[in-house]
Amino acid sequence: MLTPAGSAAPVGLAAAAVAHSGLGVVTLLKILLGDPLSGVASAPQLLPEPVGALGQWLPPGAGGSLLRSVAFFDGGAAGGPARTLML
């Protein structure tokens, strides 16, 4: 539930702040930057250095890291991605 909420919250805030023109900008930013930079399909460590770190600060990357951490490593290092999604 944190990943969809983390993705929807910036879109809702942009819609409230700058009317409906902000919806497209934030949505495209999330889709065009967040999804490819997330590293969910492989691992963020396999992406080039600044790109992999940037992708972990966006909701899709944080959601993938949180899921990977909880599913395979018993929640080890889940705090960082959870904080990112709760912001």
MOSUL-V894010 format. One record per residue. N is the residue number from 1. RES is the residue in one letter. PSI is psi in whole degrees, -180 to 180 (NA if undefined). D_CENTER is the distance of its C-alpha to the mean C-alpha in Angstrom with 1 decimal. Layout:
BEGIN
n=<N/N>
res=<RES/RES>
psi=<PSI/PSI>
d_center=<D_CENTER/D_CENTER>
END
This chain:
BEGIN
n=<1/2/3/4/5/6/7/8/9/10/11/12/13/14/15/16/17/18/19/20/21/22/23/24/25/26/27/28/29/30/31/32/33/34/35/36/37/38/39/40/41/42/43/44/45/46/47/48/49/50/51/52/53/54/55/56/57/58/59/60/61/62/63/64/65/66/67/68/69/70/71/72/73/74/75/76/77/78/79/80/81/82/83/84/85/86/87>
res=<M/L/T/P/A/G/S/A/A/P/V/G/L/A/A/A/A/V/A/H/S/G/L/G/V/V/T/L/L/K/I/L/L/G/D/P/L/S/G/V/A/S/A/P/Q/L/L/P/E/P/V/G/A/L/G/Q/W/L/P/P/G/A/G/G/S/L/L/R/S/V/A/F/F/D/G/G/A/A/G/G/P/A/R/T/L/M/L>
psi=<-24/-35/-49/-36/-38/-27/-34/-29/-47/-33/-43/-40/-39/-37/-37/-34/-46/34/-154/-11/-26/-22/-48/-41/-50/-38/-44/-37/-43/-43/-46/-28/-45/-46/-49/-33/-5/-34/21/-35/-29/-90/145/-22/-18/-9/159/152/-58/-26/-43/-39/-40/-40/-25/-14/-5/152/-42/-39/-42/-38/-42/-41/-38/-45/-45/-41/-43/-40/-39/-23/24/37/6/131/30/-11/-42/-53/-36/-41/-39/-42/-27/-15/NA>
d_center=<12.7/9.9/7.1/9.3/10.3/7.1/6.9/10.7/11.5/10.9/12.8/15.4/15.9/16.4/18.8/20.7/20.9/22.0/23.1/21.9/21.6/18.3/16.9/17.2/15.9/12.6/12.3/13.4/11.1/8.0/10.1/12.0/9.7/6.1/7.8/10.5/9.0/6.8/10.2/10.0/13.5/15.1/13.7/11.9/15.4/16.9/15.3/17.2/17.0/15.3/12.9/11.6/11.2/9.5/6.8/6.2/6.0/3.2/1.5/3.1/4.2/4.5/5.8/7.8/9.1/10.0/11.8/13.4/14.6/16.1/17.6/19.2/19.6/20.6/17.8/18.5/15.9/13.7/14.1/11.7/8.5/10.3/11.1/7.7/7.0/10.7/10.8>
END
